[in-house]
């Protein structure tokens, strides 16, 4: 992979569940070695976005590129074969739990 090619690039991603727009026109780029996060209000589409990246959902619209190549995963297993994984963590003492979804990439 060339240093100028992003590790991950999503262009104009949309996800629809029937008439419900979970995501619309979302784009991002992540370069190798970068650490980033996805923040937003409840119902903003963060989990849907992570699930698209990790292969659990297919985008309804847009392009998904990994290391410069367009990809379309049929399952999370296909994403894992490229080193992309999603895990859910719970932090807290029960009274103040915080859910964190993490994407892990192989290096």
C-alpha positions, -999 to 999 in steps of 0.1 A, spaced: 0 0 0 13 34 -9 17 60 18 -6 83 -1 -34 57 -3 -58 59 28 -62 27 48 -100 33 48 -121 56 28 -159 59 27 -175 81 2 -211 94 4 -223 64 24 -260 60 30 -280 33 48 -317 29 47 -339 5 65 -371 7 46 -381 44 47 -358 51 76 -326 69 68 -300 57 92 -271 74 74 -270 98 44 -240 111 25 -214 102 51 -177 104 40 -145 99 59 -109 89 54 -85 72 78 -48 68 71 -27 40 85 -14 48 120 -42 73 128 -65 70 157 -99 85 153 -134 83 168 -170 86 158 -191 109 181 -228 118 179 -261 119 197 -282 89 203 -298 78 170 -272 96 149 -261 65 131 -227 58 148 -234 21 153 -248 17 118 -216 34 104 -194 10 124 -214 -20 113 -210 -10 77 -172 -7 81 -170 -41 98 -192 -59 73 -223 -65 93 -244 -41 71 -240 -32 35 -243 4 26 -274 13 6 -254 40 -13 -218 52 -17 -184 37 -20 -163 18 5 -125 16 -2 -100 -3 18 -63 2 9 -75 19 -23 -96 -10 -35 -134 -9 -35 -149 -36 -12 -183 -49 -6 -184 -74 23 -210 -102 24 -203 -108 61 -182 -97 91 -160 -128 84 -150 -112 50 -141 -80 67 -120 -100 93 -102 -116 65 -88 -82 56 -81 -75 93 -111 -54 101 -130 -63 133 -157 -47 155 -159 -53 192 -183 -39 218 -170 -30 253 -188 -19 284 -171 3 309 -183 15 343 -197 3 376 -233 -5 366 -246 29 376 -227 48 349 -220 24 321 -205 36 289 -208 16 258 -178 18 234 -177 3 200 -142 -3 186 -129 -11 152 -97 -29 151 -74 -30 120 -45 -54 115 -10 -40 113 
